[in-house]
Amino acid sequence: MKCNFVLAPLFALLLLACAKEDNAAPAPDNGTPVKAELQIRVDGGPWITRKASYATRFRDGYYAIADDDGDQAGSYILIRWTGGVGTHPYKEIAAAEGTHAHYLVDEGNQYVPYYIDQTGAHVSGGGVTITSMGDKDGYITGTFLIEPAGYGTATMQQARIEGKFKVKKGW
């Protein structure tokens, strides 16, 4: 009998500890919850907010950010740029490397920073603007604009894509 009485509080404490651990949100080094997100809108429509994965640093000064819930949301956002703070124009169409932004909606449109019209293929205006590389708080922040973005059959349709982001550095 005494054994059950002693084990019951220990068992309750164990359950409570496990419940708190399972419900705990990931936290950065300072103990506050991480809020990293990408926001995007098409042609001035409503902002769509997505949770973002960590920013990635590649060789030769390239960086990339993306949403981390594309499979659940049914759309994907990817932004890639070279360099640090400042505005980075989109790469030439035939170039293998350079700044790029992409918004893909499953079974829908695929918006890219180039378009085709009657005169040929063109690189979109706008670019990726980095306002912070996270030197002070660990977050890369910025905006992007694709004007016009090509989409549809052979990217011959055009739309205005705007975005903003605050993404935790992954390095």
N, C-alpha and C positions, 0 to 999 in steps of 0.2 A: 504494500500500500504506500509506504513512504517513498518507494522508488518511483511510482507513477506521479506522485506529487512533485518530486524534484525534476523529473523529465518533462513534465507539461510546460513549465515556464521556459525551459531551454528550447523545446520544440517551437513554442510560440515566438521566441526571439529569433530563431533560425528562419521561420516563415516571414517574419517582418523584415529581416535583413535581405532576404531574397527578393521580396516584393519591391523594396526600395531600389535595389540594384537593377531589376528588370525594367522599371519605369524611369530610370534616370536617363536624362538626355546627355549626349556627348558634350563635353565642355572643353574649351581650350585651356591653356595654362593658367589664365587668371580666374577660372572657375565660373565664368558666365557662359550661357548657351551660345553656340555658334549659329549665326544667322548669315548664311551665304546664299545669294540668289541672283538670278538673271531675270530681267523683265523684257518683254518684247511686245510690239503692237504693229499691226498692219494697217496702212492707210488711215491713220488717226483713230482707229478703233480702240476698244478697251485694252488696257494693259493685261498681259498674261504673265503671271509670276511663277517661276520654277525654282526649286531648290537646286543649288549648284554644287558640283563636285569641287575638289581642290584644284587650283590652277597648277598647270604643269609647265616646267621649264625644260626646253630642248636645247640642243647644241646650237651654236651660231646665233645666239640671241633671240631665239623664237620662244613664244609662250602660247598656251592654249587654255581655254576654259570651255566648259560645257555644262548643261544641266545633268542631273544625275537620276532623273525619274522619267526619262523619255519613254521607256517601255510601258509604264503605267499611264502616262499622259497621252501617248499617241502622237507625240511630236518631239523633235530634237532641235537643240540650239547648239551651235559650235562657233567659236570665235578663235581665230589664230592671228597673231601679229608678231612683228619683229621689232625689237627696240624697247625703250622704256617709256617714260612720261612724254606725252605729246600726241599729235594726231598722225595716224599711219594710213595713207591711202591704200586702196585695194590693188592687188597684184595685176599685172597684165594677164589677159586671158590665156595666152599660150605658156606663161611662166609656170614652172613647177613649184617654185617657192614664193612666199610673200604673204601679205596680209589677206585674210579671207574671213567671211562671215557666211553662215549657212543656217537656214531655218527650214526644216523638213517636217511636213505634216503628213502622218500616215494616211494613205489613200486620199491625199489632198495635194496641195501645192508644195513645191520645192523652190524657195526663194534664194537666189544667189547674187553676188555682186557683179553681174554682167548681164547684158541683154542684147537682143538682136532686133534690128528694125530694117526698114527698106534699104538703108545705106550700108548695113553690115553689122558686125559685132562690136560692142563697146564695153569698156570698163565702167562700172557705176561710179557716180560721185559719192561723196561722203567718205567714210573710213572709220577706223577704230580709234577712239580718243581715250588715252590712259591718263587719269588724273592723279593716281597714286599707285606705286609699285609695292606698297605695303611695308615700307621701311620702318614706319613708326608703330603701326598697329597690326601688321600681318595680313592686311586685306588689300587686294588689288581692286581698284575702283575705276569706273569709266563709263563711256557710252559708245554706241555705234549707230551709224546711219548708213543705209543703202538707198541711194536715190538716183535713178530708179533701180529697184531690184527686178531682175528678170525672173519669170516663172511661166508655167504652162508649156504648151507644145513648143519645143525649140527655144525656150526662154523669150518668146516674142511678146508676151504680156508683161505689163509693168505695174509695180506697186511701190509704195514708200514703206520701208521697214525702219523702225526706230527701236533702240534697245538701251538698257542701262544695266550695270552689274556691280556687285560687291562680292568678291570671291576670296576665300582664304587661300593664302600661298601654300603650296604643297612642298616647299623645300626650305 
